[in-house]
Structures are given as C-alpha cells and as structure tokens.
Amino acid sequence: MKTTPEHDKRIANITFASVYPHYIKKVESKGRTLAELHQVIGWLTGFDIQKLQKLIEEKATFETFFNKAALNPNAELITGVICGYRIEDIETPLTKQIRYLDKLIDELAKGKKMEKILRQ
C-alpha cells in the first residue's frame, strides 16, 4: 500500500493517549480485560505498564511511541486485513507498526486465544 506524505504525517501525529481509551472500550466491551490489552501492547512494543502510562501522560504521538518501542521480532508474523488494508502490503514502516497494533487489538476483541494473538 502506498500512502501519501500527508497521510503518513497525519497518522504519525495522532497521540497514543487519544486512541488508548478506544482500545480499552473495544476489548472490554467484548469481555476481555485491561490486563490482556496491556499484555498484547507489551508483547508488540516491549512496554511495561509504567512506561505505557508515562507515554500516555506525555501525550506521545504514534511516531514517538513506536520510536521508543522495541518491536517484537515476531511482529512480521502479523498478517491479514485491518481497516481495509492488507498489512503485508503496507510500505511505510510506521503505518505498518500502527496497523500491527490495530490487528492485535482486533484479534483480542474477537476472542482469539492469547497464544495465537502473540504468535506463539
């Protein structure tokens, strides 16, 4: 997927703190827990709850969020379609990383087993 520079800039400047409550609502409304959400985010990024909270308080953009992340080497195993885009075809690294996170949270909300979500 090719994106425009405007699209890439817009998505990079979204704050994680502005999207995080939506992640919580999505998973909790489907019977999953905040602890499971944090486990998924931690698996992808390497962030523990303290680091995650600090980034939320700092209102870190997605660009900053993923620049500080230690992306899991198995993140490349995350494939499929999210938000109408096939993850494997996304060319912009930051956009791909954000879609990785979206896909994991979507799988969590859909009731997938944690072992499958975490690509174990």
SVG drawing of the C-alpha trace seen along z (x, -y; Angstrom):
<svg xmlns="http://www.w3.org/2000/svg" viewBox="-19 -16 33 37">
<polyline fill="none" stroke="black" stroke-width="0.4" points="0.0,0.0 1.4,-3.3 0.5,-6.3 0.8,-10.0 3.2,-12.1 0.1,-13.9 -1.4,-10.6 1.9,-9.5 2.3,-12.8 -1.3,-12.8 -1.1,-9.2 2.3,-9.8 1.0,-12.8 -2.0,-11.1 -1.4,-10.7 -1.5,-7.3 -3.4,-8.8 -6.2,-9.8 -6.7,-6.2 -5.9,-4.2 -9.4,-4.7 -10.9,-3.4 -8.7,-0.3 -9.9,0.2 -13.6,-0.2 -13.2,2.2 -11.7,5.1 -13.7,4.6 -17.0,4.5 -16.1,7.9 -15.4,9.4 -11.6,9.1 -9.6,7.4 -7.3,4.4 -4.5,6.8 -4.9,8.7 -4.8,5.4 -1.6,4.5 -0.1,7.9 -0.8,7.5 0.7,4.0 3.7,5.1 4.3,8.1 4.4,5.9 6.3,2.9 8.2,4.1 6.5,1.5 5.5,2.4 2.5,0.7 4.7,-2.1 6.3,-3.0 2.9,-2.9 1.4,-5.2 4.3,-7.6 3.8,-7.8 0.1,-8.4 0.8,-11.2 3.4,-12.7 0.7,-12.6 3.3,-10.8 2.5,-10.7 2.4,-7.3 5.7,-8.3 7.3,-8.8 5.5,-5.8 7.0,-3.4 10.4,-5.1 10.7,-4.3 9.3,-0.7 11.4,2.4 9.3,4.1 8.9,7.8 10.8,9.7 7.7,11.9 5.7,8.8 6.3,9.7 4.0,12.7 1.1,10.4 -0.8,10.6 -4.2,10.1 -6.5,7.2 -7.2,4.3 -9.0,1.1 -9.3,2.2 -5.6,2.7 -3.6,5.8 -0.8,5.4 1.8,7.2 1.4,4.7 1.8,1.5 5.1,-0.1 5.5,-2.9 7.1,-1.3 5.3,-3.5 1.9,-2.9 2.6,0.9 3.5,0.8 0.3,-1.0 -1.7,1.5 0.1,4.3 -1.2,2.9 -4.7,2.4 -4.7,6.0 -3.6,7.4 -6.3,5.5 -8.9,6.5 -7.9,10.2 -8.2,9.8 -11.6,8.2 -12.8,11.0 -11.9,13.6 -8.9,15.2 -6.7,17.2 -3.8,15.3 -1.3,17.8 -2.5,17.1 -2.5,13.3 1.0,13.4 2.1,15.6 3.4,18.4"/>
</svg>
